[in-house]
Amino acid sequence: MKKIIIGIVVIILIVVGISYFGKNSSQPTSQEPIKIGFIGSLSGDAASYGETEKNTTELALEEINSKGGINGRVVNIVYEDGKCNGKDATNAVQKLINIDKVKIIFGGTCSAETFRRFISSFFNLARCLFA
């Protein structure tokens, strides 16, 4: 049941992503890949949950890219380990925004990751979509 819910959430996020990137349709389409950030508990006590989320995301990503991506653009996901704590989640958000230059970030297996991700992203809302 949890895999189904995660799959539905991933599909919703992709639809939101399509809407987000599609709003500038008057501009010529770029052929650069669409980079999306993912924060999850990929190590530590909650790693089994984070790995399940990552695997589900990979399945959705393969399906999307096999059908031509989004508006002809390939989708790439940059994975970061939030380690189920606020400090690492905050560092992951900063890296995804400032170094990897993603425009969409989703994830947060644990409440500490999700809450700190939201707080740390508060000042970056104009540059990134958080789901």
N, CA, C and O atoms as a DFTB+ gen file, in Angstrom:
524 C
 N C O
     1  1       0.827      -1.196       0.000
     2  2       0.000       0.000       0.000
     3  2       0.871       1.260       0.000
     4  3       0.564       2.239      -0.680
     5  1       1.970       1.218       0.778
     6  2       2.841       2.388       0.847
     7  2       3.466       2.684      -0.513
     8  3       3.633       3.848      -0.876
     9  1       3.817       1.625      -1.279
    10  2       4.400       1.830      -2.600
    11  2       3.409       2.502      -3.535
    12  3       3.793       3.330      -4.361
    13  1       2.141       2.150      -3.408
    14  2       1.117       2.770      -4.250
    15  2       0.998       4.252      -3.920
    16  3       0.906       5.087      -4.820
    17  1       1.001       4.574      -2.639
    18  2       0.898       5.978      -2.217
    19  2       2.111       6.760      -2.708
    20  3       1.973       7.873      -3.217
    21  1       3.292       6.181      -2.554
    22  2       4.503       6.851      -3.023
    23  2       4.442       7.057      -4.530
    24  3       4.807       8.123      -5.027
    25  1       3.986       6.049      -5.255
    26  2       3.847       6.169      -6.701
    27  2       2.898       7.279      -7.102
    28  3       3.170       8.026      -8.042
    29  1       1.786       7.392      -6.394
    30  2       0.814       8.449      -6.668
    31  2       1.424       9.821      -6.390
    32  3       1.224      10.762      -7.158
    33  1       2.168       9.931      -5.289
    34  2       2.815      11.199      -4.947
    35  2       3.824      11.576      -6.025
    36  3       3.902      12.741      -6.417
    37  1       4.590      10.613      -6.505
    38  2       5.569      10.886      -7.560
    39  2       4.868      11.379      -8.819
    40  3       5.329      12.329      -9.452
    41  1       3.773      10.753      -9.183
    42  2       3.027      11.178     -10.372
    43  2       2.496      12.595     -10.191
    44  3       2.556      13.402     -11.119
    45  1       1.982      12.902      -9.014
    46  2       1.496      14.263      -8.738
    47  2       2.637      15.267      -8.867
    48  3       2.467      16.337      -9.452
    49  1       3.792      14.920      -8.324
    50  2       4.938      15.819      -8.406
    51  2       5.371      16.044      -9.848
    52  3       5.782      17.146     -10.212
    53  1       5.281      15.025     -10.650
    54  2       5.653      15.179     -12.049
    55  2       4.662      16.074     -12.771
    56  3       5.058      16.893     -13.600
    57  1       3.389      15.929     -12.469
    58  2       2.381      16.808     -13.068
    59  2       2.630      18.255     -12.647
    60  3       2.538      19.170     -13.465
    61  1       2.947      18.456     -11.363
    62  2       3.273      19.803     -10.886
    63  2       4.502      20.316     -11.621
    64  3       4.564      21.487     -11.995
    65  1       5.482      19.437     -11.828
    66  2       6.692      19.827     -12.551
    67  2       6.401      20.231     -13.975
    68  3       6.958      21.207     -14.478
    69  1       5.532      19.485     -14.627
    70  2       5.155      19.826     -15.995
    71  2       4.487      21.193     -16.022
    72  3       4.773      22.012     -16.895
    73  1       3.601      21.439     -15.067
    74  2       2.942      22.746     -14.992
    75  2       3.962      23.848     -14.734
    76  3       3.890      24.923     -15.331
    77  1       4.902      23.578     -13.851
    78  2       5.913      24.585     -13.478
    79  2       6.791      24.922     -14.674
    80  3       7.039      26.097     -14.945
    81  1       7.263      23.912     -15.390
    82  2       8.138      24.164     -16.521
    83  2       7.350      24.587     -17.752
    84  3       7.913      25.226     -18.642
    85  1       6.086      24.257     -17.830
    86  2       5.276      24.595     -18.985
    87  2       4.740      26.010     -18.963
    88  3       4.226      26.486     -19.975
    89  1       4.846      26.698     -17.827
    90  2       4.258      28.036     -17.746
    91  2       5.010      29.063     -18.582
    92  3       4.454      30.119     -18.881
    93  1       6.235      28.796     -18.962
    94  2       7.012      29.692     -19.798
    95  2       7.014      29.192     -21.237
    96  3       8.056      29.172     -21.893
    97  1       5.841      28.788     -21.726
    98  2       5.758      28.163     -23.037
    99  2       6.068      29.129     -24.179
   100  3       6.304      28.677     -25.299
   101  1       6.075      30.456     -23.934
   102  2       6.397      31.397     -24.989
   103  2       7.890      31.394     -25.292
   104  3       8.308      31.849     -26.357
   105  1       8.693      30.887     -24.369
   106  2      10.126      30.801     -24.591
   107  2      10.427      29.534     -25.380
   108  3       9.713      28.538     -25.266
   109  1      11.491      29.577     -26.182
   110  2      11.831      28.354     -26.904
   111  2      12.202      27.238     -25.941
   112  3      12.816      27.478     -24.901
   113  1      11.823      26.011     -26.296
   114  2      12.120      24.894     -25.412
   115  2      13.597      24.555     -25.469
   116  3      14.218      24.536     -26.532
   117  1      14.132      24.292     -24.300
   118  2      15.519      23.901     -24.171
   119  2      15.614      22.394     -24.312
   120  3      14.661      21.673     -24.015
   121  1      16.742      21.930     -24.756
   122  2      16.952      20.490     -24.849
   123  2      17.737      19.977     -23.640
   124  3      18.050      18.789     -23.557
   125  1      18.051      20.873     -22.709
   126  2      18.752      20.449     -21.500
   127  2      17.832      19.568     -20.660
   128  3      16.614      19.748     -20.669
   129  1      18.411      18.627     -19.943
   130  2      17.589      17.790     -19.067
   131  2      16.943      18.610     -17.949
   132  3      17.483      19.627     -17.514
   133  1      15.803      18.155     -17.506
   134  2      15.140      18.755     -16.349
   135  2      15.717      18.068     -15.121
   136  3      15.645      16.846     -14.989
   137  1      16.294      18.867     -14.218
   138  2      16.889      18.301     -13.009
   139  2      15.931      18.483     -11.839
   140  3      15.465      19.590     -11.565
   141  1      15.647      17.386     -11.157
   142  2      14.771      17.385      -9.989
   143  2      15.565      16.843      -8.812
   144  3      16.282      15.851      -8.945
   145  1      15.437      17.491      -7.660
   146  2      16.129      17.029      -6.465
   147  2      15.257      16.109      -5.630
   148  3      14.037      16.262      -5.579
   149  1      15.898      15.156      -4.980
   150  2      15.215      14.210      -4.104
   151  2      15.991      14.142      -2.801
   152  3      17.204      13.930      -2.809
   153  1      15.298      14.322      -1.677
   154  2      15.909      14.158      -0.362
   155  2      15.190      13.013       0.331
   156  3      13.965      13.014       0.451
   157  1      15.955      12.048       0.781
   158  2      15.375      10.908       1.477
   159  2      16.374      10.306       2.440
   160  3      17.568      10.603       2.383
   161  1      15.890       9.475       3.307
   162  2      16.756       8.793       4.271
   163  2      17.378       7.591       3.578
   164  3      16.815       6.496       3.589
   165  1      18.522       7.798       2.985
   166  2      19.186       6.740       2.239
   167  2      20.193       5.977       3.089
   168  3      20.777       4.992       2.638
   169  1      20.394       6.436       4.320
   170  2      21.256       5.721       5.259
   171  2      20.662       5.881       6.660
   172  3      19.777       6.709       6.874
   173  1      21.145       5.097       7.593
   174  2      20.663       5.188       8.966
   175  2      19.448       4.317       9.223
   176  3      19.132       3.416       8.446
   177  1      18.764       4.608      10.343
   178  2      17.643       3.782      10.798
   179  2      16.470       3.732       9.822
   180  3      15.777       2.718       9.744
   181  1      16.246       4.794       9.093
   182  2      15.092       4.847       8.188
   183  2      15.474       4.575       6.735
   184  3      14.705       4.883       5.824
   185  1      16.649       4.004       6.514
   186  2      17.135       3.779       5.148
   187  2      16.209       2.879       4.339
   188  3      16.085       3.055       3.127
   189  1      15.559       1.922       4.988
   190  2      14.667       1.036       4.233
   191  2      13.515       1.818       3.602
   192  3      13.066       1.487       2.505
   193  1      13.037       2.853       4.293
   194  2      11.969       3.688       3.736
   195  2      12.509       4.563       2.599
   196  3      11.898       4.671       1.536
   197  1      13.648       5.174       2.845
   198  2      14.245       6.044       1.831
   199  2      14.620       5.295       0.569
   200  3      14.430       5.801      -0.537
   201  1      15.152       4.087       0.726
   202  2      15.516       3.282      -0.445
   203  2      14.276       2.870      -1.232
   204  3      14.308       2.827      -2.462
   205  1      13.182       2.568      -0.529
   206  2      11.932       2.237      -1.215
   207  2      11.435       3.432      -2.018
   208  3      11.005       3.279      -3.162
   209  1      11.491       4.617      -1.425
   210  2      11.085       5.830      -2.140
   211  2      11.972       6.066      -3.360
   212  3      11.485       6.418      -4.434
   213  1      13.274       5.869      -3.182
   214  2      14.205       6.065      -4.299
   215  2      13.914       5.074      -5.418
   216  3      13.885       5.459      -6.587
   217  1      13.698       3.807      -5.083
   218  2      13.415       2.787      -6.100
   219  2      12.116       3.085      -6.840
   220  3      12.044       2.916      -8.057
   221  1      11.095       3.525      -6.118
   222  2       9.825       3.880      -6.745
   223  2      10.008       5.070      -7.681
   224  3       9.452       5.099      -8.779
   225  1      10.788       6.042      -7.239
   226  2      11.074       7.214      -8.061
   227  2      11.814       6.808      -9.329
   228  3      11.524       7.321     -10.410
   229  1      12.764       5.891      -9.202
   230  2      13.512       5.405     -10.365
   231  2      12.592       4.733     -11.382
   232  3      12.751       4.918     -12.589
   233  1      11.631       3.953     -10.889
   234  2      10.678       3.309     -11.801
   235  2       9.867       4.351     -12.574
   236  3       9.688       4.240     -13.786
   237  1       9.385       5.358     -11.857
   238  2       8.614       6.422     -12.517
   239  2       9.495       7.188     -13.506
   240  3       9.046       7.545     -14.596
   241  1      10.739       7.437     -13.125
   242  2      11.667       8.162     -13.995
   243  2      11.936       7.384     -15.279
   244  3      11.946       7.966     -16.363
   245  1      12.152       6.084     -15.168
   246  2      12.366       5.253     -16.356
   247  2      11.162       5.297     -17.283
   248  3      11.313       5.384     -18.501
   249  1       9.972       5.236     -16.709
   250  2       8.764       5.271     -17.525
   251  2       8.610       6.610     -18.234
   252  3       8.283       6.658     -19.420
   253  1       8.844       7.691     -17.508
   254  2       8.708       9.030     -18.100
   255  2       9.717       9.225     -19.224
   256  3       9.359       9.677     -20.312
   257  1      10.975       8.887     -18.965
   258  2      12.008       9.088     -19.975
   259  2      11.848       8.153     -21.169
   260  3      12.221       8.512     -22.286
   261  1      11.296       6.954     -20.950
   262  2      11.078       6.036     -22.074
   263  2       9.976       6.545     -23.008
   264  3       9.905       6.143     -24.169
   265  1       9.127       7.423     -22.496
   266  2       8.060       8.005     -23.313
   267  2       8.415       9.395     -23.827
   268  3       7.537      10.147     -24.250
   269  1       9.703       9.738     -23.789
   270  2      10.139      11.013     -24.350
   271  2      10.357      12.110     -23.339
   272  3      10.609      13.251     -23.725
   273  1      10.270      11.810     -22.062
   274  2      10.508      12.824     -21.036
   275  2       9.323      13.766     -20.893
   276  3       8.177      13.386     -21.131
   277  1       9.614      14.989     -20.506
   278  2       8.602      16.030     -20.340
   279  2       8.839      17.074     -21.420
   280  3       9.887      17.720     -21.449
   281  1       7.875      17.236     -22.296
   282  2       7.994      18.159     -23.422
   283  2       9.278      17.904     -24.214
   284  3       9.935      18.840     -24.670
   285  1       9.622      16.633     -24.370
   286  2      10.803      16.264     -25.141
   287  2      12.114      16.368     -24.379
   288  3      13.180      16.116     -24.940
   289  1      12.045      16.735     -23.114
   290  2      13.268      16.883     -22.309
   291  2      13.403      15.702     -21.349
   292  3      12.442      15.315     -20.684
   293  1      14.595      15.143     -21.288
   294  2      14.887      14.046     -20.375
   295  2      14.852      14.575     -18.946
   296  3      15.237      15.715     -18.685
   297  1      14.388      13.740     -18.028
   298  2      14.340      14.108     -16.612
   299  2      15.460      13.386     -15.876
   300  3      15.615      12.171     -15.997
   301  1      16.235      14.142     -15.117
   302  2      17.282      13.579     -14.265
   303  2      16.945      13.892     -12.817
   304  3      16.438      14.970     -12.509
   305  1      17.225      12.951     -11.934
   306  2      16.991      13.182     -10.513
   307  2      18.321      13.144      -9.781
   308  3      19.120      12.225      -9.963
   309  1      18.546      14.157      -8.949
   310  2      19.744      14.223      -8.115
   311  2      19.322      13.790      -6.719
   312  3      18.492      14.445      -6.087
   313  1      19.888      12.695      -6.238
   314  2      19.518      12.132      -4.938
   315  2      20.457      12.642      -3.855
   316  3      21.675      12.673      -4.035
   317  1      19.876      13.042      -2.729
   318  2      20.639      13.462      -1.555
   319  2      20.119      12.725      -0.332
   320  3      18.921      12.474      -0.205
   321  1      21.017      12.389       0.549
   322  2      20.680      11.669       1.775
   323  2      20.388      12.673       2.890
   324  3      21.277      13.403       3.329
   325  1      19.134      12.702       3.343
   326  2      18.755      13.567       4.460
   327  2      19.055      12.935       5.807
   328  3      18.987      13.609       6.835
   329  1      19.384      11.658       5.816
   330  2      19.767      10.898       7.012
   331  2      18.774      11.015       8.159
   332  3      19.123      10.784       9.317
   333  1      17.556      11.370       7.841
   334  2      16.483      11.454       8.830
   335  2      16.793      12.458       9.942
   336  3      16.372      12.280      11.085
   337  1      17.532      13.514       9.596
   338  2      17.758      14.574      10.579
   339  2      17.794      15.931       9.890
   340  3      18.100      16.040       8.703
   341  1      17.482      16.936      10.647
   342  2      17.333      18.283      10.106
   343  2      18.597      18.876       9.532
   344  3      18.559      19.524       8.486
   345  1      19.723      18.663      10.203
   346  2      20.978      19.263       9.743
   347  2      21.360      18.762       8.352
   348  3      21.681      19.554       7.466
   349  1      21.322      17.444       8.169
   350  2      21.688      16.884       6.870
   351  2      20.664      17.239       5.792
   352  3      21.031      17.438       4.634
   353  1      19.395      17.318       6.160
   354  2      18.366      17.717       5.191
   355  2      18.579      19.163       4.747
   356  3      18.425      19.485       3.569
   357  1      18.934      20.032       5.695
   358  2      19.206      21.430       5.354
   359  2      20.396      21.532       4.412
   360  3      20.351      22.270       3.428
   361  1      21.456      20.796       4.708
   362  2      22.630      20.793       3.835
   363  2      22.278      20.258       2.454
   364  3      22.774      20.764       1.447
   365  1      21.429      19.243       2.402
   366  2      21.016      18.670       1.121
   367  2      20.236      19.687       0.296
   368  3      20.450      19.804      -0.910
   369  1      19.326      20.429       0.944
   370  2      18.551      21.456       0.229
   371  2      19.481      22.512      -0.341
   372  3      19.355      22.896      -1.503
   373  1      20.408      22.977       0.471
   374  2      21.336      24.011       0.011
   375  2      22.171      23.523      -1.170
   376  3      22.391      24.267      -2.126
   377  1      22.633      22.283      -1.106
   378  2      23.422      21.720      -2.206
   379  2      22.579      21.601      -3.469
   380  3      23.029      21.969      -4.554
   381  1      21.358      21.087      -3.331
   382  2      20.506      20.919      -4.501
   383  2      20.202      22.253      -5.178
   384  3      20.182      22.335      -6.406
   385  1      19.969      23.286      -4.390
   386  2      19.639      24.594      -4.962
   387  2      20.876      25.300      -5.505
   388  3      20.881      25.757      -6.648
   389  1      21.916      25.389      -4.694
   390  2      23.064      26.226      -5.044
   391  2      24.100      25.550      -5.923
   392  3      24.745      26.224      -6.726
   393  1      24.281      24.254      -5.802
   394  2      25.307      23.576      -6.594
   395  2      24.687      22.837      -7.775
   396  3      25.123      23.003      -8.914
   397  1      23.670      22.023      -7.502
   398  2      23.048      21.237      -8.569
   399  2      22.063      22.044      -9.405
   400  3      21.704      21.631     -10.508
   401  1      21.622      23.192      -8.890
   402  2      20.722      24.111      -9.614
   403  2      19.402      23.460     -10.006
   404  3      18.897      23.692     -11.105
   405  1      18.835      22.641      -9.107
   406  2      17.531      22.041      -9.402
   407  2      16.439      23.085      -9.196
   408  3      16.605      24.029      -8.423
   409  1      15.338      22.908      -9.885
   410  2      14.197      23.816      -9.764
   411  2      13.056      23.205      -8.980
   412  3      12.136      23.909      -8.565
   413  1      13.110      21.889      -8.772
   414  2      12.078      21.173      -8.029
   415  2      12.777      20.244      -7.048
   416  3      13.717      19.538      -7.413
   417  1      12.314      20.246      -5.795
   418  2      12.838      19.324      -4.788
   419  2      11.653      18.627      -4.143
   420  3      10.675      19.273      -3.764
   421  1      11.740      17.304      -4.018
   422  2      10.714      16.582      -3.277
   423  2      11.369      15.562      -2.372
   424  3      12.544      15.227      -2.521
   425  1      10.585      15.080      -1.437
   426  2      11.091      14.060      -0.528
   427  2      11.028      14.503       0.918
   428  3      10.351      15.466       1.278
   429  1      11.752      13.770       1.721
   430  2      11.729      13.961       3.159
   431  2      11.003      12.793       3.779
   432  3       9.786      12.838       3.960
   433  1      11.743      11.742       4.108
   434  2      11.138      10.541       4.653
   435  2      10.651      10.767       6.075
   436  3       9.563      10.325       6.443
   437  1      11.450      11.449       6.862
   438  2      11.144      11.667       8.282
   439  2      10.662      13.099       8.498
   440  3      10.916      13.984       7.681
   441  1       9.973      13.307       9.596
   442  2       9.465      14.646       9.876
   443  2      10.599      15.645      10.070
   444  3      10.458      16.807       9.690
   445  1      11.722      15.222      10.654
   446  2      12.853      16.139      10.846
   447  2      13.380      16.626       9.506
   448  3      13.691      17.807       9.349
   449  1      13.481      15.723       8.541
   450  2      13.937      16.115       7.204
   451  2      12.960      17.078       6.557
   452  3      13.353      18.112       6.018
   453  1      11.692      16.730       6.615
   454  2      10.672      17.525       5.944
   455  2      10.554      18.911       6.561
   456  3      10.483      19.906       5.839
   457  1      10.532      18.985       7.881
   458  2      10.388      20.271       8.547
   459  2      11.599      21.160       8.280
   460  3      11.439      22.324       7.913
   461  1      12.794      20.634       8.456
   462  2      13.993      21.428       8.229
   463  2      14.155      21.794       6.761
   464  3      14.669      22.864       6.437
   465  1      13.718      20.911       5.878
   466  2      13.775      21.212       4.445
   467  2      12.899      22.418       4.154
   468  3      13.281      23.303       3.389
   469  1      11.709      22.451       4.776
   470  2      10.804      23.575       4.573
   471  2      11.399      24.861       5.141
   472  3      11.402      25.896       4.474
   473  1      11.900      24.793       6.367
   474  2      12.466      25.977       7.011
   475  2      13.673      26.498       6.238
   476  3      13.786      27.699       5.995
   477  1      14.574      25.597       5.852
   478  2      15.776      26.033       5.144
   479  2      15.449      26.576       3.767
   480  3      16.199      27.386       3.224
   481  1      14.342      26.140       3.200
   482  2      13.978      26.595       1.868
   483  2      13.152      27.878       1.886
   484  3      12.865      28.440       0.829
   485  1      12.775      28.336       3.048
   486  2      11.890      29.493       3.153
   487  2      12.422      30.689       2.371
   488  3      11.655      31.398       1.719
   489  1      13.717      30.911       2.436
   490  2      14.304      32.068       1.768
   491  2      14.614      31.807       0.297
   492  3      15.042      32.713      -0.417
   493  1      14.403      30.595      -0.148
   494  2      14.691      30.243      -1.538
   495  2      13.444      29.979      -2.359
   496  3      13.552      29.455      -3.467
   497  1      12.279      30.315      -1.866
   498  2      11.035      29.960      -2.537
   499  2      10.924      30.539      -3.944
   500  3      10.277      29.937      -4.802
   501  1      11.530      31.671      -4.196
   502  2      11.436      32.265      -5.505
   503  2      12.252      31.485      -6.544
   504  3      12.038      31.642      -7.746
   505  1      13.182      30.648      -6.082
   506  2      14.056      29.958      -7.011
   507  2      13.737      28.488      -7.177
   508  3      14.272      27.853      -8.086
   509  1      12.895      27.926      -6.344
   510  2      12.715      26.479      -6.359
   511  2      11.303      26.105      -5.917
   512  3      10.711      26.780      -5.074
   513  1      10.768      25.032      -6.486
   514  2       9.466      24.500      -6.119
   515  2       9.692      23.326      -5.187
   516  3      10.455      22.417      -5.513
   517  1       9.030      23.330      -4.015
   518  2       9.189      22.267      -3.047
   519  2       7.900      21.488      -2.947
   520  3       6.819      22.060      -2.810
   521  1       8.026      20.174      -3.017
   522  2       6.841      19.326      -2.921
   523  2       7.092      18.193      -1.961
   524  3       6.210      17.364      -1.741
